[in-house]
Amino acid sequence: MVIIQSIETVSGPERPVPPDARSLVPLVRSCRRARETIPAGGGKLGASGYDQIMLAQPSAADVREYLTQAVALAERNVAAGGGPFGALVVTPDGTVHEGVNRVTRDNDPTAHAEVVAIRTAAAESGNFDLGGAVLYASCEPCPLCLAAALWARIDRVYYAADRHGAAAAGFDDAVFYEYFAGTRPELLPVSHTPVPTSGVPFDAWRNNTERTDY
């Protein structure tokens, strides 16, 4: 399980993924065909499921320091012409990888701060599996960023501002959560339309003995 916490909870008991965010987990897990049951204590998602224990939880002081850095990144990014979001990925070796929202500067709707930080961390570490890493975000990650964190095997997520603050500033995060919770299906109709060759790419994948599993 990816643990998600706001800045208000870092000194108290750990808070699990909220119900509307949890609706994303079956979506991503079905894509990677994970079969194992998630242990009660959580774990890192490997090729065969959540099969490794998470690293120790960062201290409250560390969390606040990294979140303060993420917020400062977001503020500077606004001055540089970007969106008001910043993020850090801290890998197990202590290396800090930064990301800021570059949607309008790159004309890339997926270039959210968390995604940029994850891309940077993976590229700089030379590994698409960021198990053991922690993501710190200036604002509650949207469903896109949560899915990216799941695919990257991020162990924990901490955030400062929440989705309602983002909505007040004109961003659609809260509405997208409603979509994934199943209450706003009209936002994006999705239809399953099988064709005779639907399964061929997966057959080719299974038969490829030189594949790199992820």
Backbone as ProteinMPNN parsed JSONL, in Angstrom:
{"seq_chain_A": "MVIIQSIETVSGPERPVPPDARSLVPLVRSCRRARETIPAGGGKLGASGYDQIMLAQPSAADVREYLTQAVALAERNVAAGGGPFGALVVTPDGTVHEGVNRVTRDNDPTAHAEVVAIRTAAAESGNFDLGGAVLYASCEPCPLCLAAALWARIDRVYYAADRHGAAAAGFDDAVFYEYFAGTRPELLPVSHTPVPTSGVPFDAWRNNTERTDY", "coords_chain_A": {"N_chain_A": [[0.842, -1.19, 0.0], [0.522, 2.216, -0.801], [1.304, 4.704, 1.376], [-0.375, 7.591, 2.348], [-0.09, 10.812, 3.568], [-1.063, 13.86, 5.149], [0.369, 17.081, 5.987], [-0.6, 17.709, 8.463], [-0.81, 15.358, 9.865], [1.587, 14.151, 10.373], [2.839, 13.912, 12.808], [1.257, 12.283, 14.266], [-0.757, 9.236, 14.491], [-0.414, 6.92, 11.763], [-2.108, 7.485, 8.709], [-4.235, 5.721, 6.592], [-4.634, 5.258, 2.976], [-7.122, 7.421, 1.75], [-10.672, 6.709, 1.178], [-11.606, 7.587, -1.429], [-9.24, 7.926, -2.813], [-8.301, 5.356, -2.64], [-9.787, 4.046, -4.498], [-8.348, 4.131, -6.805], [-6.428, 2.196, -6.577], [-7.27, -0.546, -7.238], [-7.524, -0.145, -9.998], [-4.892, 0.395, -10.955], [-3.566, -1.88, -10.012], [-4.859, -3.885, -11.413], [-3.931, -3.41, -13.944], [-1.286, -4.218, -13.813], [-1.633, -6.806, -13.163], [-1.368, -7.878, -10.585], [-1.361, -10.446, -8.171], [-1.141, -11.268, -5.529], [-2.227, -10.998, -2.088], [-2.481, -7.942, -0.327], [-0.434, -7.41, 2.417], [-1.302, -6.756, 5.855], [0.405, -4.942, 7.058], [1.37, -3.448, 4.991], [3.659, -2.88, 2.216], [6.292, -3.185, -0.275], [5.585, -3.019, -3.685], [6.431, -5.57, -5.665], [7.463, -7.682, -8.448], [5.866, -9.862, -7.936], [3.865, -8.965, -6.283], [2.854, -7.179, -3.255], [5.461, -7.618, -1.483], [7.558, -6.961, 0.138], [8.754, -5.444, 3.103], [7.98, -2.121, 4.172], [10.236, 0.699, 4.383], [11.453, 2.366, 7.356], [9.341, 4.832, 8.859], [9.715, 8.259, 7.977], [11.055, 10.854, 10.111], [9.076, 13.273, 11.939], [10.186, 15.793, 11.827], [11.856, 15.643, 9.557], [9.929, 15.219, 7.575], [8.458, 17.621, 7.649], [10.461, 19.408, 6.912], [11.123, 18.588, 4.283], [8.626, 18.965, 3.06], [8.368, 21.707, 3.351], [10.4, 22.504, 1.64], [9.309, 21.576, -0.767], [7.035, 23.189, -1.004], [8.279, 25.677, -1.241], [9.554, 25.298, -3.701], [7.272, 25.188, -5.321], [6.277, 27.797, -5.061], [8.369, 29.305, -6.19], [8.204, 28.32, -8.738], [5.86, 29.4, -9.736], [6.612, 32.058, -10.032], [8.357, 31.674, -12.09], [6.776, 31.174, -14.203], [5.348, 28.81, -14.188], [3.056, 26.242, -12.912], [1.47, 26.234, -9.597], [2.837, 24.178, -8.028], [5.001, 21.887, -6.412], [7.394, 19.252, -5.934], [9.168, 16.589, -4.262], [11.191, 13.718, -4.586], [12.569, 11.501, -2.461], [15.055, 9.266, -2.409], [16.083, 5.99, -1.135], [18.827, 6.264, -0.549], [19.067, 8.808, 0.301], [19.183, 10.812, -1.574], [17.875, 13.731, -3.078], [15.364, 14.412, -5.352], [14.046, 16.731, -7.497], [10.94, 18.219, -8.604], [8.789, 20.236, -10.592], [5.669, 21.755, -11.542], [5.124, 21.624, -14.945], [3.278, 21.92, -16.906], [2.121, 24.015, -18.552], [4.384, 25.24, -19.553], [5.706, 23.221, -20.983], [3.696, 22.336, -22.592], [2.494, 19.954, -21.853], [0.188, 17.955, -20.568], [0.551, 16.001, -18.661], [2.697, 16.701, -17.123], [2.912, 17.085, -14.256], [4.009, 18.212, -11.023], [4.684, 16.09, -9.257], [4.877, 13.932, -11.014], [6.967, 14.807, -12.658], [9.023, 14.876, -10.757], [9.179, 12.157, -10.127], [9.898, 11.103, -12.63], [12.406, 12.322, -12.872], [13.772, 11.229, -10.663], [13.778, 8.493, -11.342], [15.241, 8.532, -13.734], [17.7, 9.633, -12.905], [18.532, 7.79, -11.012], [18.677, 5.562, -12.511], [16.762, 3.55, -12.612], [13.571, 2.154, -12.927], [12.075, 1.3, -10.851], [11.225, 2.618, -7.913], [11.147, 1.737, -5.314], [11.088, 2.072, -1.796], [11.477, 4.76, -1.823], [10.365, 8.105, -0.969], [7.701, 10.328, -1.535], [7.236, 13.756, -1.537], [4.934, 16.311, -1.57], [3.809, 19.554, -2.516], [1.142, 19.915, -2.58], [-1.854, 17.976, -2.178], [-1.63, 15.007, -3.974], [-2.994, 14.571, -7.243], [-5.277, 12.225, -8.902], [-3.822, 11.312, -11.201], [-1.15, 11.672, -10.381], [-1.039, 10.062, -8.118], [-1.421, 7.56, -9.301], [0.937, 7.453, -10.805], [2.787, 7.352, -8.718], [2.141, 4.878, -7.632], [2.8, 3.145, -9.775], [5.526, 3.648, -9.815], [6.324, 2.44, -7.533], [6.589, 3.867, -5.205], [6.998, 4.294, -1.71], [5.821, 5.886, 0.318], [3.731, 8.797, 0.665], [3.664, 12.212, 1.295], [1.915, 15.249, 1.884], [1.268, 18.825, 1.702], [-0.696, 21.258, 1.287], [-4.23, 20.698, 0.581], [-6.635, 18.98, -1.615], [-8.837, 20.651, -1.731], [-7.879, 23.188, -1.335], [-6.484, 23.398, -3.723], [-8.631, 23.305, -5.498], [-9.908, 25.697, -4.852], [-8.125, 27.417, -5.956], [-8.582, 27.074, -8.577], [-8.105, 24.59, -9.774], [-8.728, 21.21, -10.951], [-8.588, 18.989, -9.27], [-10.214, 17.941, -7.112], [-12.622, 17.36, -8.414], [-11.792, 15.383, -10.197], [-11.184, 13.343, -8.423], [-13.771, 12.704, -7.674], [-14.652, 11.597, -10.044], [-13.123, 9.191, -10.218], [-14.114, 7.992, -7.986], [-16.498, 7.197, -8.883], [-18.725, 8.81, -9.018], [-19.004, 10.798, -10.91], [-19.299, 9.948, -13.728], [-19.824, 11.051, -16.185], [-17.857, 12.8, -16.881], [-15.817, 11.625, -18.345], [-16.51, 9.387, -20.578], [-15.887, 5.941, -20.778], [-15.402, 3.114, -22.693], [-15.546, -0.399, -23.062], [-14.457, -2.199, -25.729], [-13.951, -4.945, -27.21], [-11.748, -6.453, -29.667], [-10.927, -8.932, -32.172], [-8.135, -9.349, -31.973], [-7.391, -8.519, -29.471], [-6.029, -9.756, -27.315], [-3.531, -10.401, -28.3], [-1.112, -8.752, -27.994], [-0.538, -9.258, -25.278], [-0.105, -11.991, -25.287], [2.224, -12.026, -26.81], [3.892, -10.718, -25.047], [3.957, -12.475, -22.81], [5.23, -14.614, -24.012], [7.718, -13.684, -24.547], [10.819, -14.293, -23.64], [12.88, -12.645, -22.945], [11.929, -10.397, -21.77], [11.563, -7.487, -19.668], [10.271, -7.428, -16.645], [7.843, -5.368, -15.104]], "CA_chain_A": [[0.0, 0.0, 0.0], [1.182, 3.511, -0.741], [0.77, 5.457, 2.495], [-0.536, 8.997, 2.001], [-0.336, 11.604, 4.754], [-0.975, 15.307, 5.032], [1.315, 17.644, 6.937], [-1.217, 17.779, 9.78], [-0.845, 14.06, 10.526], [2.902, 13.516, 10.413], [3.261, 13.663, 14.175], [0.304, 11.38, 14.894], [-0.858, 7.891, 13.911], [-0.402, 6.848, 10.307], [-3.44, 7.486, 8.112], [-4.21, 4.984, 5.329], [-5.158, 5.922, 1.798], [-8.541, 7.712, 1.894], [-11.491, 5.855, 0.311], [-11.685, 7.994, -2.822], [-7.944, 7.639, -3.429], [-8.143, 3.913, -2.706], [-10.454, 3.536, -5.695], [-7.351, 4.043, -7.863], [-5.545, 1.05, -6.398], [-7.643, -1.675, -8.096], [-7.279, 0.203, -11.387], [-3.487, 0.21, -11.271], [-3.178, -3.262, -9.758], [-5.359, -4.739, -12.486], [-3.079, -3.21, -15.107], [-0.057, -4.996, -13.688], [-2.052, -8.177, -12.896], [-0.852, -8.364, -9.307], [-2.242, -11.499, -7.7], [-1.025, -11.529, -4.109], [-2.976, -10.163, -1.164], [-1.649, -6.941, 0.327], [-0.361, -7.678, 3.842], [-1.875, -5.704, 6.682], [1.408, -3.944, 7.375], [1.841, -2.772, 3.792], [4.865, -3.454, 1.637], [6.677, -2.653, -1.571], [5.034, -3.826, -4.749], [7.415, -6.144, -6.565], [6.884, -8.377, -9.585], [4.872, -10.836, -7.488], [2.926, -8.372, -5.345], [3.425, -6.435, -2.14], [6.169, -8.702, -0.845], [8.673, -6.495, 0.94], [8.332, -4.532, 4.151], [8.353, -0.736, 3.931], [11.275, 1.28, 5.203], [10.955, 3.076, 8.518], [8.686, 6.102, 8.568], [10.578, 9.42, 8.226], [10.715, 11.61, 11.312], [8.197, 14.415, 11.696], [11.023, 16.935, 11.456], [12.263, 15.461, 8.166], [8.754, 15.403, 6.723], [8.153, 19.052, 7.569], [11.532, 20.061, 6.167], [10.968, 18.288, 2.858], [7.407, 19.61, 2.577], [8.679, 23.129, 3.242], [11.161, 22.641, 0.398], [8.388, 21.383, -1.887], [6.208, 24.396, -1.1], [9.146, 26.737, -1.773], [9.688, 25.013, -5.135], [6.018, 25.57, -5.971], [6.195, 29.26, -5.106], [9.343, 29.788, -7.185], [7.754, 27.911, -10.065], [4.864, 30.381, -10.171], [7.367, 33.229, -10.494], [9.042, 31.306, -13.335], [5.782, 30.969, -15.245], [4.738, 27.483, -14.108], [1.942, 26.067, -11.989], [1.825, 26.369, -8.178], [3.043, 22.856, -7.441], [6.367, 21.396, -6.351], [7.47, 17.92, -5.324], [10.472, 15.964, -4.08], [11.294, 12.285, -4.35], [13.787, 11.206, -1.71], [15.347, 7.848, -2.559], [16.624, 5.422, 0.103], [20.196, 6.714, -0.28], [18.995, 10.186, 0.77], [19.249, 11.775, -2.676], [16.637, 14.48, -3.287], [15.082, 14.659, -6.765], [13.016, 17.765, -7.514], [10.032, 18.347, -9.743], [7.803, 21.319, -10.537], [4.639, 21.64, -12.559], [5.591, 22.181, -16.217], [2.194, 21.684, -17.864], [1.968, 25.081, -19.54], [5.675, 25.541, -20.192], [6.049, 22.138, -21.903], [2.485, 21.888, -23.289], [2.385, 18.545, -21.495], [-0.797, 17.872, -19.487], [0.97, 15.039, -17.634], [3.907, 17.179, -16.454], [2.64, 17.553, -12.905], [5.242, 18.255, -10.236], [5.005, 14.765, -8.74], [5.297, 13.103, -12.146], [8.291, 15.283, -13.056], [9.968, 14.421, -9.736], [9.329, 10.709, -10.295], [10.696, 10.905, -13.848], [13.776, 12.726, -12.572], [14.353, 10.239, -9.756], [14.014, 7.246, -12.077], [16.321, 8.757, -14.702], [18.975, 9.86, -12.223], [18.929, 6.57, -10.304], [18.81, 4.492, -13.491], [15.882, 2.434, -12.245], [12.155, 2.52, -12.959], [11.498, 0.878, -9.576], [11.645, 3.544, -6.863], [10.783, 1.173, -4.024], [11.844, 2.63, -0.686], [11.505, 6.212, -1.934], [9.247, 8.852, -0.395], [7.285, 11.477, -2.332], [6.744, 14.902, -0.774], [4.264, 17.195, -2.524], [3.306, 20.799, -1.943], [-0.318, 19.798, -2.529], [-2.354, 16.599, -2.272], [-1.498, 14.52, -5.353], [-4.218, 14.25, -7.977], [-5.28, 10.806, -9.287], [-2.715, 11.035, -12.118], [0.103, 11.578, -9.635], [-1.125, 8.875, -7.271], [-1.181, 6.405, -10.161], [2.364, 7.452, -11.119], [3.483, 6.894, -7.516], [1.909, 3.435, -7.544], [3.614, 2.487, -10.795], [6.933, 3.82, -9.463], [6.551, 1.689, -6.294], [6.868, 4.778, -4.095], [6.516, 3.694, -0.462], [5.003, 6.8, 1.106], [3.472, 10.121, 0.107], [3.269, 13.252, 2.235], [1.549, 16.472, 1.171], [0.986, 19.978, 2.553], [-2.057, 21.715, 0.99], [-5.096, 19.601, 0.147], [-7.335, 19.124, -2.896], [-9.799, 21.743, -1.65], [-7.099, 24.387, -1.588], [-6.227, 23.422, -5.163], [-9.893, 23.64, -6.166], [-10.154, 27.125, -4.631], [-7.225, 28.153, -6.852], [-9.026, 26.853, -9.949], [-7.662, 23.31, -10.322], [-9.815, 20.238, -10.976], [-8.238, 17.778, -8.534], [-11.336, 17.403, -6.347], [-13.596, 16.799, -9.364], [-11.241, 14.129, -10.724], [-11.391, 12.338, -7.377], [-15.175, 12.292, -7.773], [-14.756, 10.707, -11.208], [-12.6, 7.874, -9.888], [-14.987, 7.413, -6.967], [-17.674, 6.7, -9.591], [-19.882, 9.698, -8.893], [-19.085, 11.723, -12.041], [-18.863, 9.213, -14.92], [-20.036, 11.833, -17.403], [-16.663, 13.588, -17.196], [-15.033, 10.939, -19.37], [-17.053, 8.051, -20.867], [-14.903, 4.928, -21.155], [-16.126, 1.937, -23.163], [-14.787, -1.608, -23.388], [-14.849, -2.671, -27.05], [-12.951, -5.936, -27.629], [-11.571, -6.843, -31.068], [-10.372, -10.294, -32.176], [-6.699, -9.404, -31.642], [-7.167, -7.809, -28.209], [-5.083, -10.419, -26.431], [-2.269, -10.734, -28.971], [0.059, -8.137, -27.365], [-0.23, -9.923, -24.011], [0.505, -13.285, -25.642], [3.596, -11.745, -27.222], [4.624, -10.378, -23.817], [4.18, -13.695, -22.028], [6.137, -15.502, -24.749], [9.025, -13.038, -24.697], [11.657, -14.718, -22.518], [13.849, -11.602, -22.63], [11.212, -9.21, -21.298], [11.879, -6.921, -18.36], [9.004, -7.265, -15.927], [7.635, -4.167, -14.288]], "C_chain_A": [[0.881, 1.245, 0.0], [0.529, 4.3, 0.377], [0.762, 6.93, 2.143], [-0.869, 9.758, 3.271], [-0.251, 13.078, 4.437], [-0.016, 15.816, 6.094], [0.726, 17.665, 8.341], [-1.105, 16.472, 10.545], [0.523, 13.45, 10.743], [3.378, 13.237, 11.818], [2.364, 12.649, 14.873], [0.292, 10.026, 14.232], [-0.922, 7.945, 12.397], [-1.822, 6.754, 9.78], [-3.396, 6.739, 6.79], [-4.785, 5.794, 4.188], [-6.645, 6.177, 1.973], [-9.361, 6.933, 0.88], [-11.509, 6.277, -1.141], [-10.355, 7.798, -3.533], [-7.768, 6.143, -3.595], [-8.82, 3.328, -3.946], [-9.495, 3.432, -6.868], [-6.539, 2.759, -7.776], [-5.972, -0.156, -7.232], [-7.366, -1.401, -9.567], [-5.836, -0.078, -11.772], [-3.068, -1.242, -11.071], [-3.68, -4.188, -10.865], [-4.502, -4.605, -13.732], [-1.821, -4.05, -15.022], [-0.343, -6.44, -13.262], [-1.448, -8.736, -11.619], [-1.848, -9.347, -8.711], [-2.226, -11.672, -6.18], [-1.902, -10.593, -3.286], [-2.04, -9.185, -0.492], [-1.615, -7.244, 1.813], [-0.829, -6.49, 4.648], [-0.873, -4.6, 6.973], [1.919, -3.174, 6.189], [3.078, -3.447, 3.251], [5.176, -2.804, 0.32], [6.167, -3.58, -2.653], [6.136, -4.279, -5.675], [6.711, -6.879, -7.679], [5.797, -9.338, -9.16], [3.921, -10.271, -6.457], [3.63, -7.601, -4.246], [4.151, -7.428, -1.245], [7.376, -8.265, -0.04], [8.181, -5.452, 1.933], [8.816, -3.12, 3.847], [9.529, -0.328, 4.801], [10.638, 2.021, 6.371], [10.35, 4.412, 8.107], [9.635, 7.258, 8.857], [10.135, 10.142, 9.496], [9.818, 12.782, 10.938], [9.003, 15.631, 11.255], [11.465, 16.848, 10.006], [11.099, 15.732, 7.222], [8.452, 16.886, 6.555], [9.216, 19.809, 6.777], [11.373, 19.832, 4.665], [9.702, 18.938, 2.286], [7.623, 21.114, 2.433], [9.467, 23.402, 1.967], [10.243, 22.512, -0.818], [7.51, 22.607, -2.097], [7.025, 25.555, -1.67], [9.378, 26.55, -3.269], [8.449, 25.477, -5.888], [5.912, 27.079, -6.115], [7.147, 29.818, -6.152], [8.887, 29.441, -8.593], [6.699, 28.863, -10.618], [5.575, 31.615, -10.733], [8.06, 32.96, -11.822], [8.066, 31.006, -14.468], [5.119, 29.61, -15.238], [3.577, 27.445, -13.137], [2.409, 26.048, -10.54], [2.016, 25.04, -7.455], [4.521, 22.478, -7.495], [6.391, 20.056, -5.645], [8.922, 17.468, -5.215], [10.291, 14.458, -3.989], [12.63, 12.058, -3.66], [13.99, 9.689, -1.754], [16.033, 7.318, -1.296], [18.04, 5.853, 0.444], [20.248, 8.166, 0.171], [19.066, 11.234, -0.317], [17.876, 12.415, -2.889], [16.49, 14.809, -4.764], [13.88, 15.606, -6.837], [12.135, 17.699, -8.757], [9.092, 19.516, -9.53], [6.808, 21.116, -11.675], [5.074, 22.374, -13.831], [4.52, 22.042, -17.312], [2.158, 22.755, -18.945], [3.282, 25.392, -20.244], [6.06, 24.491, -21.229], [4.882, 21.71, -22.792], [2.286, 20.389, -23.092], [1.417, 18.414, -20.324], [-0.43, 16.868, -18.404], [2.167, 15.521, -16.822], [3.595, 17.832, -15.112], [3.927, 17.443, -12.088], [5.652, 16.874, -9.745], [5.51, 13.848, -9.85], [6.701, 13.5, -12.598], [9.344, 14.811, -12.051], [10.221, 12.925, -9.853], [10.173, 10.403, -11.529], [12.166, 11.227, -13.583], [14.467, 11.691, -11.694], [14.685, 8.945, -10.487], [15.185, 7.399, -13.041], [17.668, 8.873, -14.002], [19.461, 8.64, -11.455], [19.107, 5.396, -11.256], [17.948, 3.294, -13.194], [14.437, 2.903, -12.265], [11.439, 2.137, -11.674], [12.057, 1.759, -8.47], [11.205, 3.054, -5.489], [11.69, 1.704, -2.928], [11.905, 4.14, -0.709], [10.256, 6.825, -1.314], [8.979, 10.069, -1.271], [6.709, 12.546, -1.41], [6.178, 15.911, -1.767], [3.725, 18.437, -1.828], [1.793, 20.771, -1.8], [-0.703, 18.334, -2.68], [-2.288, 16.112, -3.722], [-2.858, 14.211, -5.977], [-4.184, 12.767, -8.364], [-4.168, 10.423, -10.26], [-1.429, 10.796, -11.342], [0.113, 10.39, -8.684], [-0.854, 7.616, -8.091], [0.293, 6.307, -10.523], [3.175, 6.948, -9.932], [3.321, 5.387, -7.336], [2.773, 2.681, -8.541], [5.104, 2.568, -10.459], [7.317, 3.047, -8.21], [6.99, 2.592, -5.143], [6.262, 4.191, -2.819], [5.557, 4.578, 0.311], [4.84, 8.122, 0.368], [3.051, 11.044, 1.245], [2.928, 14.504, 1.439], [1.182, 17.567, 2.159], [-0.447, 20.47, 2.332], [-2.912, 20.541, 0.514], [-5.832, 19.94, -1.149], [-8.305, 20.306, -2.892], [-9.1, 23.088, -1.831], [-6.789, 24.533, -3.065], [-7.479, 23.832, -5.923], [-10.194, 25.13, -6.017], [-9.284, 27.984, -5.532], [-7.546, 27.885, -8.32], [-8.593, 25.545, -10.58], [-8.706, 22.225, -10.063], [-9.575, 18.977, -10.144], [-9.443, 17.141, -7.834], [-12.368, 16.753, -7.263], [-13.09, 15.469, -9.922], [-11.343, 13.009, -9.695], [-12.822, 11.818, -7.421], [-15.354, 11.331, -8.942], [-14.292, 9.299, -10.858], [-13.383, 7.202, -8.763], [-16.285, 6.901, -7.583], [-18.879, 7.602, -9.551], [-20.023, 10.696, -10.041], [-18.656, 11.038, -13.336], [-18.999, 10.01, -16.206], [-18.804, 12.646, -17.792], [-15.846, 12.957, -18.307], [-15.619, 9.546, -19.595], [-15.953, 7.115, -21.355], [-15.642, 3.649, -21.5], [-15.178, 0.792, -23.483], [-15.313, -2.16, -24.712], [-13.824, -3.674, -27.561], [-12.928, -6.117, -29.145], [-10.881, -8.207, -31.062], [-8.91, -10.392, -31.737], [-6.379, -8.756, -30.288], [-6.072, -8.438, -27.359], [-3.716, -10.698, -27.025], [-1.052, -10.059, -28.329], [0.446, -8.815, -26.049], [0.358, -11.305, -24.235], [1.97, -13.081, -26.024], [4.462, -11.429, -26.002], [4.953, -11.635, -23.013], [5.205, -14.611, -22.691], [7.531, -14.926, -24.941], [9.899, -13.372, -23.485], [12.692, -13.674, -22.113], [13.197, -10.326, -22.106], [11.748, -8.763, -19.95], [10.565, -6.652, -17.638], [8.99, -5.967, -15.148], [6.218, -4.199, -13.807]], "O_chain_A": [[1.874, 1.309, 0.725], [-0.677, 4.544, 0.336], [1.772, 7.467, 1.689], [-1.812, 9.405, 3.979], [0.522, 13.502, 3.579], [0.37, 15.073, 6.996], [1.474, 17.642, 9.319], [-1.287, 16.464, 11.763], [0.62, 12.333, 11.251], [4.252, 12.39, 12.007], [2.687, 12.201, 15.973], [1.215, 9.686, 13.492], [-1.427, 8.909, 11.822], [-2.648, 6.028, 10.333], [-2.588, 7.087, 5.93], [-5.348, 6.87, 4.39], [-7.381, 5.251, 2.312], [-8.84, 6.531, -0.161], [-11.435, 5.42, -2.021], [-10.335, 7.53, -4.734], [-7.161, 5.693, -4.566], [-8.465, 2.237, -4.392], [-9.782, 2.724, -7.833], [-6.018, 2.283, -8.785], [-5.12, -0.755, -7.888], [-7.012, -2.316, -10.31], [-5.576, -0.715, -12.793], [-2.301, -1.781, -11.869], [-3.011, -5.159, -11.216], [-4.353, -5.561, -14.493], [-1.334, -4.544, -16.039], [0.586, -7.212, -13.026], [-1.064, -9.904, -11.558], [-3.054, -9.103, -8.744], [-3.195, -12.169, -5.605], [-2.271, -9.515, -3.751], [-0.923, -9.548, -0.123], [-2.675, -7.33, 2.433], [-0.765, -5.35, 4.187], [-1.257, -3.44, 7.12], [2.806, -2.332, 6.333], [3.503, -4.479, 3.771], [4.415, -1.963, -0.159], [6.305, -4.798, -2.545], [6.719, -3.468, -6.395], [5.502, -6.732, -7.855], [4.885, -9.613, -9.94], [3.219, -11.041, -5.801], [4.843, -7.392, -4.292], [3.544, -8.018, -0.351], [8.146, -9.108, 0.422], [7.285, -4.667, 1.623], [9.918, -2.931, 3.332], [9.787, -0.942, 5.837], [9.433, 2.273, 6.376], [10.784, 5.04, 7.141], [10.305, 7.246, 9.89], [8.976, 10.048, 9.901], [9.794, 13.228, 9.791], [8.555, 16.406, 10.411], [11.457, 17.851, 9.293], [11.261, 16.392, 6.196], [8.216, 17.352, 5.44], [8.896, 20.75, 6.05], [11.475, 20.768, 3.873], [9.71, 19.409, 1.149], [7.113, 21.726, 1.495], [9.239, 24.406, 1.292], [10.386, 23.257, -1.788], [7.267, 23.016, -3.232], [6.524, 26.326, -2.488], [9.397, 27.523, -4.023], [8.55, 26.083, -6.955], [5.507, 27.584, -7.163], [6.776, 30.706, -6.918], [9.154, 30.186, -9.536], [6.646, 29.106, -11.823], [5.19, 32.146, -11.774], [8.324, 33.884, -12.592], [8.479, 30.628, -15.564], [4.397, 29.274, -16.176], [3.161, 28.474, -12.605], [3.597, 25.868, -10.271], [1.428, 24.808, -6.399], [5.202, 22.719, -8.492], [5.506, 19.756, -4.844], [9.786, 17.907, -5.975], [9.335, 13.98, -3.378], [13.686, 12.38, -4.203], [13.193, 8.929, -1.203], [16.511, 8.102, -0.477], [18.426, 5.814, 1.612], [21.329, 8.708, 0.4], [19.015, 12.429, -0.024], [16.851, 11.733, -2.882], [17.38, 15.413, -5.363], [12.817, 15.304, -6.294], [12.536, 17.194, -9.806], [8.647, 19.762, -8.409], [7.077, 20.399, -12.639], [5.354, 23.572, -13.808], [4.837, 22.047, -18.501], [2.165, 22.433, -20.134], [3.281, 25.771, -21.415], [6.671, 24.822, -22.245], [5.036, 20.834, -23.644], [1.959, 19.657, -24.026], [1.784, 18.732, -19.193], [-1.034, 16.877, -17.332], [2.612, 14.816, -15.916], [3.964, 18.98, -14.864], [4.823, 16.67, -12.427], [6.829, 16.517, -9.805], [6.454, 13.083, -9.653], [7.53, 12.637, -12.887], [10.433, 14.393, -12.445], [11.356, 12.473, -9.694], [11.057, 9.547, -11.485], [13.059, 10.497, -14.016], [15.612, 11.318, -11.949], [15.751, 8.365, -10.276], [16.023, 6.505, -13.154], [18.658, 8.289, -14.443], [20.665, 8.467, -11.264], [19.628, 4.352, -10.864], [18.327, 2.158, -13.477], [14.112, 3.937, -11.682], [10.323, 2.593, -11.426], [13.235, 1.656, -8.128], [10.922, 3.858, -4.6], [12.906, 1.781, -3.098], [12.334, 4.755, 0.268], [9.231, 6.163, -1.155], [9.907, 10.755, -1.697], [5.814, 12.278, -0.608], [6.868, 16.319, -2.701], [3.248, 18.373, -0.695], [1.225, 21.512, -0.998], [0.05, 17.546, -3.25], [-2.847, 16.757, -4.609], [-3.749, 13.663, -5.327], [-3.159, 12.113, -8.171], [-3.62, 9.325, -10.162], [-0.703, 9.838, -11.608], [1.158, 9.777, -8.467], [-0.148, 6.715, -7.64], [0.851, 5.21, -10.55], [4.14, 6.205, -10.109], [4.261, 4.701, -6.933], [3.407, 1.686, -8.189], [5.861, 1.654, -10.784], [8.493, 2.994, -7.85], [7.674, 2.147, -4.221], [5.152, 3.658, -2.839], [4.591, 4.089, 0.896], [5.683, 8.516, -0.438], [2.19, 10.699, 2.054], [3.574, 14.794, 0.432], [0.829, 17.289, 3.306], [-1.332, 20.131, 3.118], [-2.382, 19.512, 0.094], [-5.679, 21.027, -1.704], [-8.563, 20.897, -3.941], [-9.665, 24.015, -2.412], [-6.821, 25.637, -3.609], [-7.41, 24.61, -6.876], [-10.682, 25.758, -6.957], [-9.631, 29.123, -5.846], [-6.87, 28.401, -9.21], [-8.696, 25.388, -11.797], [-9.467, 22.296, -9.098], [-10.297, 17.993, -10.305], [-9.663, 15.935, -7.953], [-12.928, 15.71, -6.926], [-13.87, 14.534, -10.101], [-11.563, 11.852, -10.055], [-13.058, 10.625, -7.228], [-16.113, 10.367, -8.848], [-14.979, 8.324, -11.16], [-13.324, 5.983, -8.606], [-17.083, 6.253, -6.907], [-19.956, 7.211, -10.001], [-21.046, 11.372, -10.144], [-17.724, 11.51, -13.987], [-18.363, 9.685, -17.209], [-18.717, 13.131, -18.92], [-15.249, 13.661, -19.12], [-15.263, 8.611, -18.876], [-15.179, 7.467, -22.245], [-16.426, 3.149, -20.694], [-14.132, 0.994, -24.101], [-16.478, -2.544, -24.807], [-12.906, -3.287, -28.284], [-13.946, -5.958, -29.819], [-10.307, -8.598, -30.046], [-8.496, -11.413, -31.188], [-5.216, -8.477, -29.997], [-5.274, -7.727, -26.748], [-2.828, -11.183, -26.325], [-0.036, -10.726, -28.131], [1.631, -8.933, -25.739], [1.216, -11.75, -23.473], [2.843, -13.851, -25.624], [5.625, -11.828, -25.938], [6.093, -11.829, -22.59], [5.959, -15.303, -22.007], [8.424, -15.608, -25.442], [9.725, -12.784, -22.418], [13.315, -13.796, -21.058], [13.852, -9.288, -22.011], [12.311, -9.553, -19.191], [9.832, -5.732, -18.002], [10.007, -5.534, -14.607], [5.788, -3.293, -13.094]]}, "name": "protein", "num_of_chains": 1, "seq": "MVIIQSIETVSGPERPVPPDARSLVPLVRSCRRARETIPAGGGKLGASGYDQIMLAQPSAADVREYLTQAVALAERNVAAGGGPFGALVVTPDGTVHEGVNRVTRDNDPTAHAEVVAIRTAAAESGNFDLGGAVLYASCEPCPLCLAAALWARIDRVYYAADRHGAAAAGFDDAVFYEYFAGTRPELLPVSHTPVPTSGVPFDAWRNNTERTDY"}
